[in-house]
Amino acid sequence: MSLDRLVLWRHGETDYNAAGRMQGHLDSALTEVGWNQARFAVPALARFEPDLVIASDLRRATDTATVLTEAIGVPLRIDKRLRETHLGEWQGKTGAEVDADYPGERDRWRTDATWAPPGGESRVEVAERAAGVVDDQTASNEPTETVLLAAHGGLITALTAQLLALPVAAWPQLGGIRNCHWVELTRRDGAWRLNAYNAGMPG
């Protein structure tokens, strides 16, 4: 069996999400809402029948993944390459604080996937490190047809764009991923195709 389906699942709501703060590599915690979002998503994600779950080592993603793996009895692996975009000097700040300290730069960041916040990473750099996880799994002899990656919104959009071979200039056209929503990709004739984007359970 070879890898032919990827499900990219964003973590549940965190305390930083609720406060409107930018997280990046900061290790924020799930709120009670976030834990419940993860539990609510389990039946839908179980239908993908993942053979393996690989999670970011940031606890908001690892905790979200654990809700699923413990419910359906699937192995969990941790990989720090799935961490969210490092936001450098912006980490921990609200959007308003970033706009006050770095006027216009948040708009530039949104529209240019090659640009990075001061001291941080660009979306292109994030996609490259995350793609290494997919490449390793594709080359593996493990019997895995479906792998679920429990990760972060910025990483998921960047990785999706790279796997679909979108022109870098078009990457910002992909919208954000809501908490505990997911992307489904399937591989056919060696190329990844988009089946669902920002999918999730209502409520």
ChimeraX commands (.cxc) that place a marker at each C-alpha (Angstrom):
marker #1 position 0.00,0.00,0.00 radius 0.5
marker #1 position 1.23,3.48,-0.80 radius 0.5
marker #1 position 0.21,6.89,0.43 radius 0.5
marker #1 position -2.71,8.12,-1.64 radius 0.5
marker #1 position -4.67,10.33,0.75 radius 0.5
marker #1 position -3.66,13.14,3.10 radius 0.5
marker #1 position -5.94,14.81,5.61 radius 0.5
marker #1 position -4.53,18.05,7.04 radius 0.5
marker #1 position -6.34,18.88,10.29 radius 0.5
marker #1 position -5.99,22.14,12.17 radius 0.5
marker #1 position -5.94,22.10,15.96 radius 0.5
marker #1 position -8.87,23.25,18.11 radius 0.5
marker #1 position -9.29,26.71,19.57 radius 0.5
marker #1 position -6.50,27.87,21.91 radius 0.5
marker #1 position -6.26,30.53,24.57 radius 0.5
marker #1 position -4.30,32.67,22.10 radius 0.5
marker #1 position -6.96,32.19,19.41 radius 0.5
marker #1 position -9.62,33.29,21.86 radius 0.5
marker #1 position -7.56,36.37,22.80 radius 0.5
marker #1 position -6.77,37.26,19.18 radius 0.5
marker #1 position -3.02,36.78,19.63 radius 0.5
marker #1 position -0.58,35.43,17.06 radius 0.5
marker #1 position 0.94,32.13,18.15 radius 0.5
marker #1 position 3.57,30.88,15.75 radius 0.5
marker #1 position 5.95,28.66,17.75 radius 0.5
marker #1 position 4.54,29.77,21.11 radius 0.5
marker #1 position 3.11,26.73,22.87 radius 0.5
marker #1 position -0.44,27.81,23.63 radius 0.5
marker #1 position -3.06,25.52,25.17 radius 0.5
marker #1 position -6.44,24.33,23.95 radius 0.5
marker #1 position -9.47,25.97,25.53 radius 0.5
marker #1 position -12.44,23.87,26.62 radius 0.5
marker #1 position -14.05,24.91,23.33 radius 0.5
marker #1 position -10.99,23.57,21.51 radius 0.5
marker #1 position -11.13,20.21,23.28 radius 0.5
marker #1 position -14.83,19.93,22.43 radius 0.5
marker #1 position -14.18,20.85,18.79 radius 0.5
marker #1 position -11.69,18.00,18.57 radius 0.5
marker #1 position -14.12,15.52,20.14 radius 0.5
marker #1 position -16.91,16.66,17.82 radius 0.5
marker #1 position -14.74,16.13,14.72 radius 0.5
marker #1 position -13.77,12.54,15.60 radius 0.5
marker #1 position -16.69,10.74,13.88 radius 0.5
marker #1 position -16.14,12.60,10.60 radius 0.5
marker #1 position -12.38,12.08,10.61 radius 0.5
marker #1 position -12.73,8.43,11.57 radius 0.5
marker #1 position -14.49,7.86,8.25 radius 0.5
marker #1 position -11.22,8.58,6.46 radius 0.5
marker #1 position -9.80,5.49,8.23 radius 0.5
marker #1 position -6.32,6.95,8.70 radius 0.5
marker #1 position -3.53,4.42,9.10 radius 0.5
marker #1 position -1.31,6.92,10.92 radius 0.5
marker #1 position -1.58,10.35,12.53 radius 0.5
marker #1 position 1.46,12.63,12.54 radius 0.5
marker #1 position 1.22,15.73,14.72 radius 0.5
marker #1 position 3.18,18.90,15.30 radius 0.5
marker #1 position 5.06,18.84,18.58 radius 0.5
marker #1 position 3.30,22.02,19.74 radius 0.5
marker #1 position 0.81,20.86,22.33 radius 0.5
marker #1 position -2.26,22.44,20.74 radius 0.5
marker #1 position -1.78,20.11,17.76 radius 0.5
marker #1 position -0.58,17.11,19.76 radius 0.5
marker #1 position -3.52,17.37,22.18 radius 0.5
marker #1 position -5.98,17.69,19.30 radius 0.5
marker #1 position -4.45,14.65,17.59 radius 0.5
marker #1 position -4.57,12.60,20.78 radius 0.5
marker #1 position -8.34,13.05,21.01 radius 0.5
marker #1 position -8.64,11.29,17.65 radius 0.5
marker #1 position -5.98,8.61,18.07 radius 0.5
marker #1 position -7.27,7.53,21.47 radius 0.5
marker #1 position -10.83,7.34,20.13 radius 0.5
marker #1 position -10.05,5.23,17.07 radius 0.5
marker #1 position -6.88,3.39,18.10 radius 0.5
marker #1 position -4.52,4.75,15.43 radius 0.5
marker #1 position -0.76,5.25,15.98 radius 0.5
marker #1 position 0.43,8.79,16.71 radius 0.5
marker #1 position 3.81,10.13,15.66 radius 0.5
marker #1 position 5.22,13.55,16.56 radius 0.5
marker #1 position 7.22,15.63,14.07 radius 0.5
marker #1 position 8.43,19.16,14.77 radius 0.5
marker #1 position 8.55,19.90,11.04 radius 0.5
marker #1 position 4.78,20.33,11.28 radius 0.5
marker #1 position 5.08,23.34,13.60 radius 0.5
marker #1 position 3.25,26.51,12.69 radius 0.5
marker #1 position 5.01,29.34,10.86 radius 0.5
marker #1 position 7.58,31.03,13.07 radius 0.5
marker #1 position 6.29,34.60,13.33 radius 0.5
marker #1 position 9.46,36.10,14.76 radius 0.5
marker #1 position 8.90,39.43,16.46 radius 0.5
marker #1 position 5.13,39.17,15.93 radius 0.5
marker #1 position 4.61,36.16,18.18 radius 0.5
marker #1 position 2.37,36.88,21.13 radius 0.5
marker #1 position 1.07,40.13,19.69 radius 0.5
marker #1 position -2.47,40.96,18.59 radius 0.5
marker #1 position -3.10,42.02,15.02 radius 0.5
marker #1 position -3.63,45.60,16.21 radius 0.5
marker #1 position -0.28,45.57,18.01 radius 0.5
marker #1 position 1.51,44.28,14.92 radius 0.5
marker #1 position -0.15,46.94,12.78 radius 0.5
marker #1 position 0.91,49.65,15.21 radius 0.5
marker #1 position 4.53,48.47,15.40 radius 0.5
marker #1 position 4.93,47.35,11.78 radius 0.5
marker #1 position 2.55,49.48,9.65 radius 0.5
marker #1 position 1.48,47.78,6.43 radius 0.5
marker #1 position 3.64,44.71,6.92 radius 0.5
marker #1 position 0.81,42.37,7.91 radius 0.5
marker #1 position -0.87,43.12,4.57 radius 0.5
marker #1 position 2.40,42.41,2.79 radius 0.5
marker #1 position 2.70,39.12,4.66 radius 0.5
marker #1 position -0.80,38.11,3.58 radius 0.5
marker #1 position -0.18,38.82,-0.09 radius 0.5
marker #1 position 3.41,37.60,-0.58 radius 0.5
marker #1 position 4.17,33.98,0.32 radius 0.5
marker #1 position 7.91,34.63,-0.02 radius 0.5
marker #1 position 7.95,37.39,2.63 radius 0.5
marker #1 position 8.60,36.66,6.31 radius 0.5
marker #1 position 7.85,38.64,9.47 radius 0.5
marker #1 position 10.99,40.07,11.12 radius 0.5
marker #1 position 12.91,37.12,12.58 radius 0.5
marker #1 position 10.35,34.62,11.24 radius 0.5
marker #1 position 9.63,32.31,8.30 radius 0.5
marker #1 position 7.92,32.80,4.97 radius 0.5
marker #1 position 5.09,30.51,3.88 radius 0.5
marker #1 position 7.38,29.07,1.20 radius 0.5
marker #1 position 9.90,28.05,3.87 radius 0.5
marker #1 position 7.14,26.51,6.00 radius 0.5
marker #1 position 5.83,24.51,3.05 radius 0.5
marker #1 position 9.29,23.17,2.26 radius 0.5
marker #1 position 9.87,21.78,5.75 radius 0.5
marker #1 position 6.35,20.36,5.98 radius 0.5
marker #1 position 6.65,18.74,2.55 radius 0.5
marker #1 position 9.57,16.77,3.94 radius 0.5
marker #1 position 7.14,14.92,6.21 radius 0.5
marker #1 position 4.99,13.98,3.22 radius 0.5
marker #1 position 8.02,12.98,1.15 radius 0.5
marker #1 position 9.31,10.74,3.94 radius 0.5
marker #1 position 5.95,9.04,4.25 radius 0.5
marker #1 position 5.61,8.61,0.49 radius 0.5
marker #1 position 9.04,6.96,0.32 radius 0.5
marker #1 position 8.36,4.76,3.35 radius 0.5
marker #1 position 7.61,1.07,3.12 radius 0.5
marker #1 position 4.99,1.40,5.84 radius 0.5
marker #1 position 1.53,0.12,4.82 radius 0.5
marker #1 position -0.16,3.52,4.96 radius 0.5
marker #1 position -2.75,4.56,2.40 radius 0.5
marker #1 position -4.18,7.46,4.42 radius 0.5
marker #1 position -2.18,9.72,6.73 radius 0.5
marker #1 position -3.64,12.52,8.83 radius 0.5
marker #1 position -1.40,15.45,9.73 radius 0.5
marker #1 position -2.51,17.35,12.83 radius 0.5
marker #1 position -1.03,20.79,12.44 radius 0.5
marker #1 position -1.70,24.51,12.12 radius 0.5
marker #1 position -3.62,26.84,9.85 radius 0.5
marker #1 position -0.70,28.65,8.25 radius 0.5
marker #1 position 1.24,25.47,7.65 radius 0.5
marker #1 position -1.80,23.70,6.20 radius 0.5
marker #1 position -2.51,26.41,3.63 radius 0.5
marker #1 position 1.16,26.61,2.62 radius 0.5
marker #1 position 1.57,22.83,2.35 radius 0.5
marker #1 position -1.66,22.51,0.37 radius 0.5
marker #1 position -0.46,25.13,-2.11 radius 0.5
marker #1 position 2.89,23.38,-2.53 radius 0.5
marker #1 position 1.42,19.90,-2.93 radius 0.5
marker #1 position -0.98,21.21,-5.58 radius 0.5
marker #1 position 1.98,22.87,-7.37 radius 0.5
marker #1 position 0.24,26.24,-7.37 radius 0.5
marker #1 position 2.29,29.20,-8.58 radius 0.5
marker #1 position 3.72,30.94,-5.51 radius 0.5
marker #1 position 2.05,34.18,-6.54 radius 0.5
marker #1 position -1.31,32.40,-6.23 radius 0.5
marker #1 position -0.77,30.98,-2.74 radius 0.5
marker #1 position -2.49,33.90,-0.97 radius 0.5
marker #1 position -5.69,33.06,-2.84 radius 0.5
marker #1 position -6.21,30.10,-0.51 radius 0.5
marker #1 position -8.30,31.16,2.45 radius 0.5
marker #1 position -7.59,30.37,6.07 radius 0.5
marker #1 position -8.49,27.14,7.86 radius 0.5
marker #1 position -10.88,27.37,10.80 radius 0.5
marker #1 position -10.12,25.65,14.09 radius 0.5
marker #1 position -10.58,21.88,13.83 radius 0.5
marker #1 position -11.35,22.05,10.10 radius 0.5
marker #1 position -9.41,20.10,7.52 radius 0.5
marker #1 position -8.16,19.70,3.96 radius 0.5
marker #1 position -8.40,16.42,2.04 radius 0.5
marker #1 position -5.97,15.64,-0.76 radius 0.5
marker #1 position -5.77,12.49,-2.85 radius 0.5
marker #1 position -2.97,11.41,-5.16 radius 0.5
marker #1 position -3.60,10.17,-8.66 radius 0.5
marker #1 position -1.00,9.50,-11.35 radius 0.5
marker #1 position 1.64,10.92,-9.05 radius 0.5
marker #1 position -0.08,14.28,-8.57 radius 0.5
marker #1 position -2.02,15.59,-5.57 radius 0.5
marker #1 position -5.62,16.72,-6.10 radius 0.5
marker #1 position -7.82,18.77,-3.81 radius 0.5
marker #1 position -10.97,17.00,-2.62 radius 0.5
marker #1 position -12.03,19.30,0.23 radius 0.5
marker #1 position -10.77,22.57,1.70 radius 0.5
marker #1 position -11.67,24.05,5.08 radius 0.5
marker #1 position -14.15,21.24,5.66 radius 0.5
marker #1 position -15.58,20.64,9.11 radius 0.5
marker #1 position -18.54,19.77,11.24 radius 0.5
marker #1 position -21.23,22.42,11.69 radius 0.5
marker #1 position -21.85,23.74,15.15 radius 0.5
marker link #1:1,2 radius 0.2
marker link #1:2,3 radius 0.2
marker link #1:3,4 radius 0.2
marker link #1:4,5 radius 0.2
marker link #1:5,6 radius 0.2
marker link #1:6,7 radius 0.2
marker link #1:7,8 radius 0.2
marker link #1:8,9 radius 0.2
marker link #1:9,10 radius 0.2
marker link #1:10,11 radius 0.2
marker link #1:11,12 radius 0.2
marker link #1:12,13 radius 0.2
marker link #1:13,14 radius 0.2
marker link #1:14,15 radius 0.2
marker link #1:15,16 radius 0.2
marker link #1:16,17 radius 0.2
marker link #1:17,18 radius 0.2
marker link #1:18,19 radius 0.2
marker link #1:19,20 radius 0.2
marker link #1:20,21 radius 0.2
marker link #1:21,22 radius 0.2
marker link #1:22,23 radius 0.2
marker link #1:23,24 radius 0.2
marker link #1:24,25 radius 0.2
marker link #1:25,26 radius 0.2
marker link #1:26,27 radius 0.2
marker link #1:27,28 radius 0.2
marker link #1:28,29 radius 0.2
marker link #1:29,30 radius 0.2
marker link #1:30,31 radius 0.2
marker link #1:31,32 radius 0.2
marker link #1:32,33 radius 0.2
marker link #1:33,34 radius 0.2
marker link #1:34,35 radius 0.2
marker link #1:35,36 radius 0.2
marker link #1:36,37 radius 0.2
marker link #1:37,38 radius 0.2
marker link #1:38,39 radius 0.2
marker link #1:39,40 radius 0.2
marker link #1:40,41 radius 0.2
marker link #1:41,42 radius 0.2
marker link #1:42,43 radius 0.2
marker link #1:43,44 radius 0.2
marker link #1:44,45 radius 0.2
marker link #1:45,46 radius 0.2
marker link #1:46,47 radius 0.2
marker link #1:47,48 radius 0.2
marker link #1:48,49 radius 0.2
marker link #1:49,50 radius 0.2
marker link #1:50,51 radius 0.2
marker link #1:51,52 radius 0.2
marker link #1:52,53 radius 0.2
marker link #1:53,54 radius 0.2
marker link #1:54,55 radius 0.2
marker link #1:55,56 radius 0.2
marker link #1:56,57 radius 0.2
marker link #1:57,58 radius 0.2
marker link #1:58,59 radius 0.2
marker link #1:59,60 radius 0.2
marker link #1:60,61 radius 0.2
marker link #1:61,62 radius 0.2
marker link #1:62,63 radius 0.2
marker link #1:63,64 radius 0.2
marker link #1:64,65 radius 0.2
marker link #1:65,66 radius 0.2
marker link #1:66,67 radius 0.2
marker link #1:67,68 radius 0.2
marker link #1:68,69 radius 0.2
marker link #1:69,70 radius 0.2
marker link #1:70,71 radius 0.2
marker link #1:71,72 radius 0.2
marker link #1:72,73 radius 0.2
marker link #1:73,74 radius 0.2
marker link #1:74,75 radius 0.2
marker link #1:75,76 radius 0.2
marker link #1:76,77 radius 0.2
marker link #1:77,78 radius 0.2
marker link #1:78,79 radius 0.2
marker link #1:79,80 radius 0.2
marker link #1:80,81 radius 0.2
marker link #1:81,82 radius 0.2
marker link #1:82,83 radius 0.2
marker link #1:83,84 radius 0.2
marker link #1:84,85 radius 0.2
marker link #1:85,86 radius 0.2
marker link #1:86,87 radius 0.2
marker link #1:87,88 radius 0.2
marker link #1:88,89 radius 0.2
marker link #1:89,90 radius 0.2
marker link #1:90,91 radius 0.2
marker link #1:91,92 radius 0.2
marker link #1:92,93 radius 0.2
marker link #1:93,94 radius 0.2
marker link #1:94,95 radius 0.2
marker link #1:95,96 radius 0.2
marker link #1:96,97 radius 0.2
marker link #1:97,98 radius 0.2
marker link #1:98,99 radius 0.2
marker link #1:99,100 radius 0.2
marker link #1:100,101 radius 0.2
marker link #1:101,102 radius 0.2
marker link #1:102,103 radius 0.2
marker link #1:103,104 radius 0.2
marker link #1:104,105 radius 0.2
marker link #1:105,106 radius 0.2
marker link #1:106,107 radius 0.2
marker link #1:107,108 radius 0.2
marker link #1:108,109 radius 0.2
marker link #1:109,110 radius 0.2
marker link #1:110,111 radius 0.2
marker link #1:111,112 radius 0.2
marker link #1:112,113 radius 0.2
marker link #1:113,114 radius 0.2
marker link #1:114,115 radius 0.2
marker link #1:115,116 radius 0.2
marker link #1:116,117 radius 0.2
marker link #1:117,118 radius 0.2
marker link #1:118,119 radius 0.2
marker link #1:119,120 radius 0.2
marker link #1:120,121 radius 0.2
marker link #1:121,122 radius 0.2
marker link #1:122,123 radius 0.2
marker link #1:123,124 radius 0.2
marker link #1:124,125 radius 0.2
marker link #1:125,126 radius 0.2
marker link #1:126,127 radius 0.2
marker link #1:127,128 radius 0.2
marker link #1:128,129 radius 0.2
marker link #1:129,130 radius 0.2
marker link #1:130,131 radius 0.2
marker link #1:131,132 radius 0.2
marker link #1:132,133 radius 0.2
marker link #1:133,134 radius 0.2
marker link #1:134,135 radius 0.2
marker link #1:135,136 radius 0.2
marker link #1:136,137 radius 0.2
marker link #1:137,138 radius 0.2
marker link #1:138,139 radius 0.2
marker link #1:139,140 radius 0.2
marker link #1:140,141 radius 0.2
marker link #1:141,142 radius 0.2
marker link #1:142,143 radius 0.2
marker link #1:143,144 radius 0.2
marker link #1:144,145 radius 0.2
marker link #1:145,146 radius 0.2
marker link #1:146,147 radius 0.2
marker link #1:147,148 radius 0.2
marker link #1:148,149 radius 0.2
marker link #1:149,150 radius 0.2
marker link #1:150,151 radius 0.2
marker link #1:151,152 radius 0.2
marker link #1:152,153 radius 0.2
marker link #1:153,154 radius 0.2
marker link #1:154,155 radius 0.2
marker link #1:155,156 radius 0.2
marker link #1:156,157 radius 0.2
marker link #1:157,158 radius 0.2
marker link #1:158,159 radius 0.2
marker link #1:159,160 radius 0.2
marker link #1:160,161 radius 0.2
marker link #1:161,162 radius 0.2
marker link #1:162,163 radius 0.2
marker link #1:163,164 radius 0.2
marker link #1:164,165 radius 0.2
marker link #1:165,166 radius 0.2
marker link #1:166,167 radius 0.2
marker link #1:167,168 radius 0.2
marker link #1:168,169 radius 0.2
marker link #1:169,170 radius 0.2
marker link #1:170,171 radius 0.2
marker link #1:171,172 radius 0.2
marker link #1:172,173 radius 0.2
marker link #1:173,174 radius 0.2
marker link #1:174,175 radius 0.2
marker link #1:175,176 radius 0.2
marker link #1:176,177 radius 0.2
marker link #1:177,178 radius 0.2
marker link #1:178,179 radius 0.2
marker link #1:179,180 radius 0.2
marker link #1:180,181 radius 0.2
marker link #1:181,182 radius 0.2
marker link #1:182,183 radius 0.2
marker link #1:183,184 radius 0.2
marker link #1:184,185 radius 0.2
marker link #1:185,186 radius 0.2
marker link #1:186,187 radius 0.2
marker link #1:187,188 radius 0.2
marker link #1:188,189 radius 0.2
marker link #1:189,190 radius 0.2
marker link #1:190,191 radius 0.2
marker link #1:191,192 radius 0.2
marker link #1:192,193 radius 0.2
marker link #1:193,194 radius 0.2
marker link #1:194,195 radius 0.2
marker link #1:195,196 radius 0.2
marker link #1:196,197 radius 0.2
marker link #1:197,198 radius 0.2
marker link #1:198,199 radius 0.2
marker link #1:199,200 radius 0.2
marker link #1:200,201 radius 0.2
marker link #1:201,202 radius 0.2
marker link #1:202,203 radius 0.2
view
